[in-house]
Amino acid sequence: MLEGIRVIEMATYIAAPSAGGMLADWGADVIKIEAREGDPIRHFFSTIGTDLEGNPVFDLDNRGKRSVALDFSTKEGADAVHRLLEGADVFLTNLRPGSLKRAGLDWETLHKQNEKLIYATVTGYGIEGPEADRPGFDMAAFWSRAGVGRLFAPKGEDPVPLRTAFGDHVTGQATAAGICAALVERARTNKGRLVETSLLRTGIYSLGSDMAIQLKFGRVASTKPREEAINPVNNFFKSKDGFWICLMPRQGSKDWANVLRAIDREDLAGDPKFDSSKSRRKNGPELVRLIDEAFSKRDLEEWHARLDAEHLVWAPVQTPAQVAEDPQAEAAGAFVQTPDHSGGMFRAPATPVRFHGADDGPKGPSPHVGQHTDEVLKGAGYSDDEITELKSKSVVGPKDA
């Protein structure tokens, strides 16, 4: 879908590169400009002290891109970035505004040079306000500062950490959507736009329903332990063979009778302790105990049949290993075969959107540091002699080359 769109990505870690990775899957030519030592996320596994070979974390968000290694803090390096931007449609970055301005790569400067350029910036806390320059990873800005982590932990319990790059990928999706919207607008106006996302803002939006309640009424309910759930039936229950099951009855009392039939407790229908949403909440711990007893009598396979027979909304609580073998996840297109550098393929997550009838999967492996430096610079008009001179000055090329 994005064939012919060129993206210059000058970004590190995950939030912004994941947006570039989605655009690359969807057909854009994404040129990843890296420091000569490479994007720090390339060292993810060595940083945490493992000896695993390969880096699926880096591969996921950088497959199909071309890598140019250069030192943009030098005049020659900054000039090279400017030359690459001359033929670009999108500039995607998460670098600090100060360093970008010093290199003449801020929005105001680039917009004057090329009104058609779409400038996408990803930050921790936004580009305005007293903390605009504060660095922010997703556990800090998205999870903690935005209030998400506080609501996920049950009331009175210690905060729990965010899983790897969860907030980054939510922000990456938002960034890719914003870039695509700006491309649609440019098709009408022939002018680019500044597109801004931040981990803080996407965290607040991801908490949107609770935040809307907070903003409207000045308070929001905390997360309760399962025995104290606001709706005791909207909960998690464990089967006889040890699988947790998420049960989600629809709003009101519509599914109450269906639940009772499924668990063979229709005798509770006339019990005044459970005959309304209010009474079920008041007597929640007792009701949870009774439903726990019912679920403990049958295996997951039996619950699968019984819950489906009553047209209830439910799901098994799966581990990532179980998700990887889930035939419905496969049918939904959640996994793709990704090329590696040896010419083989490996399985990886797909982007969150499927475009039926289109080539919307990986276009190649993730690049080595600076793998495409020469070809990209030649495409921007550099001669072989000029490239050799830049290498001799340590302006371009991998640091260990």
C-alpha positions in Angstrom: 0.0 0.0 0.0 2.9 2.4 0.7 5.1 1.6 -2.3 6.8 4.7 -3.4 6.8 6.3 0.1 10.3 7.0 1.5 10.8 7.3 5.2 14.0 8.5 6.8 14.0 7.1 10.3 16.5 8.6 12.8 15.3 6.9 16.0 16.5 4.5 18.7 15.0 1.7 20.8 11.4 0.7 20.0 8.5 3.2 20.0 9.5 5.2 16.9 11.3 2.3 15.1 8.2 0.1 15.6 6.2 2.7 13.6 8.8 2.6 10.9 8.7 -1.2 11.0 5.0 -1.2 10.3 5.4 1.2 7.4 8.1 -1.0 6.0 5.9 -4.1 6.2 3.2 -2.1 4.3 5.6 -1.3 1.5 7.4 2.0 2.4 11.1 2.3 1.8 12.4 2.9 5.3 16.0 4.1 5.6 17.2 3.7 9.2 19.9 6.2 10.1 21.9 4.9 13.0 24.9 6.1 15.0 28.0 4.3 13.8 27.9 2.0 16.8 24.3 1.1 16.0 20.9 1.4 17.7 21.3 0.6 21.4 18.4 -1.9 21.2 20.7 -4.1 19.1 22.4 -5.0 22.4 19.1 -5.9 24.2 20.1 -9.5 25.1 23.7 -8.8 25.9 22.6 -6.1 28.3 20.5 -8.5 30.3 23.3 -11.0 30.4 22.1 -13.8 28.2 24.0 -15.8 25.6 21.0 -16.3 23.2 21.8 -16.0 19.5 19.8 -13.6 17.5 17.7 -10.6 18.5 14.0 -11.0 17.8 13.3 -7.8 19.7 15.3 -5.8 17.2 14.2 -7.9 14.2 10.5 -7.3 14.9 10.7 -3.5 14.6 13.4 -3.2 11.9 12.7 -5.9 9.4 12.8 -4.8 5.8 14.6 -1.5 6.5 17.9 -0.2 5.0 20.5 0.9 7.5 22.9 3.9 7.1 25.5 4.4 9.8 26.7 7.9 10.2 27.7 10.5 12.8 25.2 13.3 12.4 26.9 15.4 15.1 29.5 16.3 12.4 28.8 18.8 9.7 29.4 16.2 7.0 27.0 13.8 8.7 24.3 16.4 9.2 24.7 17.4 5.5 24.2 13.7 4.5 21.0 13.5 6.5 19.8 16.7 4.8 20.6 15.2 1.4 18.7 12.0 2.2 15.7 14.1 3.3 15.5 15.9 -0.1 13.8 12.9 -1.6 11.9 11.8 1.5 8.2 11.8 2.2 8.5 11.2 6.0 11.0 12.0 8.6 10.5 9.8 11.7 12.6 10.6 14.9 12.6 10.3 18.6 15.9 12.2 19.2 16.0 15.1 21.6 14.7 18.4 20.1 17.9 20.2 21.1 20.2 17.9 19.2 17.9 18.0 16.2 17.9 21.7 16.2 21.6 22.0 16.4 21.9 19.8 13.3 19.2 21.8 11.5 16.8 18.9 11.6 14.0 20.5 13.6 10.5 20.8 12.2 10.7 24.5 11.5 13.9 24.3 9.5 12.9 21.2 7.5 9.4 22.5 6.8 10.9 25.6 5.2 13.2 23.5 3.0 10.5 21.0 2.0 6.8 21.9 2.6 5.7 18.4 1.5 7.7 16.6 4.2 5.8 14.9 7.0 7.7 15.2 10.3 6.8 12.6 12.9 8.3 13.0 16.3 8.0 10.5 19.2 8.9 11.6 22.7 8.3 10.5 26.3 6.4 13.6 27.4 5.6 15.7 24.4 7.4 18.6 22.7 6.0 21.4 24.7 5.9 22.2 28.4 8.5 22.3 31.2 9.4 18.5 30.9 9.5 18.3 27.1 13.2 17.3 27.1 12.8 14.7 29.9 13.9 11.3 28.6 11.2 8.6 29.0 10.9 4.9 28.4 7.5 3.3 28.3 7.6 1.9 31.9 8.2 5.5 33.1 6.1 7.7 30.8 3.4 5.3 29.5 3.0 2.9 32.5 3.8 5.0 35.5 3.3 8.7 34.7 0.1 8.1 32.7 -1.5 6.2 35.6 -1.8 2.9 33.8 0.4 0.8 36.2 -1.4 2.2 39.2 -4.8 0.9 38.0 -3.5 -2.5 36.9 -2.2 -3.4 40.3 -5.0 -4.3 42.7 -5.6 -1.7 45.5 -3.1 -2.0 48.3 -0.6 -4.1 46.3 2.9 -3.0 45.1 3.2 -1.7 41.5 4.0 -4.4 38.9 6.4 -3.8 36.0 5.3 -3.4 32.4 6.3 -6.2 30.0 9.0 -5.4 27.4 8.0 -2.6 25.0 4.3 -2.9 25.6 3.8 0.9 25.8 6.3 1.4 23.0 4.3 -0.7 20.6 1.0 1.1 21.5 2.8 4.3 20.7 4.2 2.9 17.5 0.8 2.0 16.3 -0.5 5.5 17.0 2.5 7.0 15.2 2.0 4.9 12.1 -1.6 5.8 12.1 -0.8 9.5 12.4 1.7 9.3 9.6 -0.8 7.6 7.3 -3.4 10.3 8.1 -0.9 13.0 7.2 -0.1 11.2 3.9 -3.8 11.3 3.1 -4.0 15.0 3.9 -0.9 15.7 1.8 -2.5 14.0 -1.2 -5.1 16.8 -1.0 -3.1 19.8 0.1 0.5 18.9 -1.2 1.8 20.0 2.2 3.3 18.1 5.0 2.5 18.3 8.7 4.2 17.9 12.1 2.9 14.6 13.6 3.5 14.3 17.3 3.0 11.3 19.6 4.3 10.7 23.2 4.4 7.8 25.5 2.5 9.9 28.1 -0.3 10.8 25.8 -0.8 7.3 24.4 -0.7 5.9 27.9 -3.5 8.3 29.0 -5.5 7.4 25.9 -5.0 3.7 26.4 -6.5 4.3 29.9 -9.2 6.2 28.1 -12.4 4.8 29.6 -11.1 5.1 33.2 -9.6 8.5 32.5 -12.9 9.7 31.0 -14.7 8.6 34.2 -12.0 10.4 36.3 -12.3 13.6 34.3 -16.1 13.6 34.4 -16.7 12.5 38.0 -13.4 13.3 39.7 -12.8 9.7 40.8 -12.4 6.2 39.4 -12.7 2.8 41.0 -9.5 1.0 41.9 -8.8 -2.5 40.7 -10.0 -5.1 43.3 -8.7 -8.5 44.1 -10.9 -11.1 42.2 -12.8 -11.9 45.4 -13.9 -8.3 45.7 -14.6 -7.6 42.0 -17.3 -4.9 41.3 -19.0 -7.5 39.1 -18.2 -10.9 40.8 -19.2 -12.8 37.6 -16.9 -10.7 35.4 -13.9 -12.5 36.7 -11.3 -15.3 36.4 -12.1 -18.9 37.5 -9.8 -21.9 37.5 -10.8 -25.2 35.8 -10.3 -28.7 37.3 -7.2 -29.1 35.2 -5.6 -25.9 36.3 -6.5 -23.4 33.5 -7.7 -20.0 34.3 -10.8 -18.9 32.4 -11.8 -15.2 31.8 -15.6 -14.9 32.0 -17.1 -11.7 30.7 -20.9 -11.4 31.0 -22.4 -8.6 29.0 -23.8 -5.4 30.6 -26.8 -5.7 33.0 -28.2 -9.1 34.0 -28.6 -10.4 30.4 -26.2 -13.3 30.9 -26.9 -14.1 34.5 -29.3 -17.0 33.7 -26.9 -18.3 31.1 -24.0 -18.4 33.5 -26.1 -20.3 36.1 -27.1 -22.9 33.5 -23.5 -23.3 32.3 -22.2 -24.0 35.8 -25.3 -26.1 36.9 -26.3 -23.7 39.6 -29.7 -22.6 38.4 -30.8 -22.9 42.1 -29.1 -19.5 42.7 -31.5 -17.7 40.4 -34.1 -17.2 43.2 -31.6 -16.4 45.9 -32.2 -12.7 47.0 -28.4 -12.4 47.7 -27.8 -12.7 44.0 -31.0 -11.6 42.2 -29.6 -8.2 41.0 -26.3 -6.6 40.1 -26.3 -4.6 43.3 -27.0 -7.7 45.5 -24.3 -9.7 43.6 -21.8 -7.0 44.3 -22.8 -6.8 47.9 -22.3 -10.5 48.4 -19.4 -10.8 45.9 -17.0 -12.9 48.0 -19.6 -15.6 48.6 -20.6 -15.6 45.0 -17.0 -15.9 43.8 -16.5 -18.8 46.1 -19.6 -20.6 44.8 -18.6 -20.1 41.1 -15.0 -21.2 42.0 -16.5 -24.4 43.3 -18.4 -25.0 40.1 -15.5 -24.3 37.8 -13.2 -26.7 39.9 -15.4 -29.6 38.9 -14.7 -29.7 35.1 -11.7 -29.5 32.8 -11.1 -26.7 30.3 -12.4 -28.7 27.4 -15.7 -29.3 29.1 -16.0 -25.6 30.0 -15.3 -24.7 26.4 -18.4 -26.7 25.3 -20.7 -25.5 28.1 -19.8 -21.8 27.9 -20.1 -21.8 24.1 -23.5 -23.6 24.4 -24.8 -20.6 26.5 -23.3 -18.1 24.0 -21.2 -16.5 26.8 -18.1 -14.3 26.2 -15.1 -16.1 27.6 -11.5 -17.0 26.9 -8.7 -19.1 28.3 -5.9 -17.1 30.0 -3.1 -18.3 27.8 0.7 -18.2 28.2 2.7 -16.8 25.2 3.7 -20.4 24.5 0.0 -21.4 24.2 -0.7 -18.3 22.0 2.1 -19.4 19.7 0.2 -22.7 19.1 -3.3 -21.2 19.0 -4.9 -22.1 15.7 -7.2 -19.1 15.8 -4.3 -16.7 16.3 -2.7 -18.3 13.2 -6.0 -17.9 11.3 -6.3 -14.3 12.3 -2.9 -13.6 10.7 -1.1 -12.8 13.9 2.2 -14.5 12.9 4.3 -14.1 9.8 7.3 -15.7 8.3 10.2 -13.3 8.4 13.4 -13.6 6.2 16.8 -13.9 8.0 20.2 -13.1 6.7 21.0 -16.8 5.9 18.2 -17.0 3.4 15.9 -18.9 5.8 12.7 -17.8 7.5 11.6 -17.5 11.1 8.2 -16.9 12.7 7.5 -13.5 14.2 4.5 -11.3 15.2 2.6 -9.6 12.3 1.6 -6.0 12.4 -1.8 -5.4 14.0 -3.6 -4.7 10.6 -4.3 -7.2 7.8 -4.8 -5.8 4.3 -6.6 -8.5 2.4 -5.2 -9.1 -1.0 -2.1 -7.0 -0.4 1.5 -7.8 0.3 1.5 -6.6 3.9 4.2 -8.8 5.4 8.0 -8.4 6.0 10.0 -7.3 3.0 13.3 -8.5 4.2 15.4 -9.2 7.3 16.5 -6.5 9.7 19.7 -4.8 8.5 23.2 -5.1 9.9 24.6 -1.7 11.2 25.3 0.4 8.2 24.6 -2.4 5.7 23.2 -0.1 3.1 25.3 3.0 3.7 27.0 3.0 0.3 24.0 2.2 -1.8 21.8 4.8 0.0 24.4 7.5 -0.3 25.0 6.8 -3.9 21.2 7.0 -4.4 21.4 10.5 -2.9 24.0 11.6 -5.4 27.3 10.9 -3.5 30.2 9.6 -5.7 32.5 6.7 -4.7 35.3 9.2 -3.9 33.0 11.3 -1.6 31.9 8.2 0.2 35.5 7.0 0.7 36.4 10.4 2.1 33.5 10.3 4.5 34.7 6.9 5.7 38.2 8.1 6.1 36.9 10.9 8.4 34.9 8.4 10.4 31.7 10.2 9.4 29.9 7.1 7.8 30.1 3.4 8.1 29.9 1.0 11.1 32.3 1.9 13.9 34.0 -1.5 13.9 34.3 -1.5 10.1 
